[in-house]
């Protein structure tokens, strides 16, 4: 029997459910390791070598190297875990969130100051703008 | 007997913690956020709670994917502020209340809520930012704090209904404790925000304010709202708001008492990616 996943209909959104968690386990645990200062230093010194210590897929590793957070999420990453990569890079949560929207950092910041992204047209896939 | 005197609700954005720690609270961007907590700081000093029961969520800090407890109660003597990747926040250690926490754990588990008991846990911004907002920059937090962590990271998170019922069990537990303690219960997280994907930056001011209205006047009805409404209307991380229903469920009107007094209500957009909501309800 399949599970009901009504959240699949929300545009531009990936819900981190048990299926995603299963796919992203090693990717997210790699992110978790960056909470230790010595691991952040080792990762920064040689990103590829550090990633190779983890049983992640090649796609996941490449997405991390590219800092492509949308791709990381599609491959099972969760934003609270991925945030550790941003923290290692010295990025704020706003910079990380903005990087997934196709907007520049300034455009995203301005949108937030003006009240954020409107809900109109963003409730469900196929909803008319 | 211990009693719950008030409940406090607030968002817990990490950038707010950074603004406090880096001395940016006077900047134009941040001034209106902190102004919303001026009343709360005075109020807390007058209230002098003996214990704060603080409902928050861990953001992949204490709990990785190795273990994901749905509800976890901190029964330790103290909790250290976590290094979330930016280095630990320069805030005081959190002193627990092991005796009351263990009492609540025993009572609530016997009341059919399967809590995870945690004796070692670093606490992240989810817990320390609300304390900073309401207590200010202090050498020591004003009273012991019982951390209560709720899983809102891996879906499915507990339903609003389950959280509301749990709050009621927590009230029963606290009221059966044989020491005359003034206990506050805080619900944190939210309001509307989405931190991921092309829809990041979503804010829904109308929905947030309707949530505040219903939290005050119709918490029972509000607790029946399905998850999908939070995700669709308040963003994927807006689901954190289910935690507010734990604090609300612990208020006495839910058990036939008088309606609480709204001592303070505040709403502001934005703090970083998030809508900031804040409410103080006092029991009568």
Interface residues (C-beta under 8 A of the other chain):
Chain A: X6 X7 X10 X11 X12 X13 X14 X15 X16 X17 X18 X21 X25 X28 X29 X31 X32 X34 X35 X36 X37 X40 X69 X70 X73 X78 X79 X80 X81 X83 X84 X86 X87 X88 X92 X93 X94 X96 X97 X98 X100 X101 X102 X108 X111 X112 X113 X115 X116 X117 X119 X122 X123 X124
Chain B: X14 X15 X18 X29 X59 X60 X61 X64 X65 X66 X82 X83 X84 X85 X86 X87 X153 X154 X155 X156 X192 X194 X195 X196 X197 X198 X199 X200 X201 X202 X203 X204 X205 X207 X227 X228 X231 X232 X233 X235 X236 X237 X269 X270 X272 X273 X275
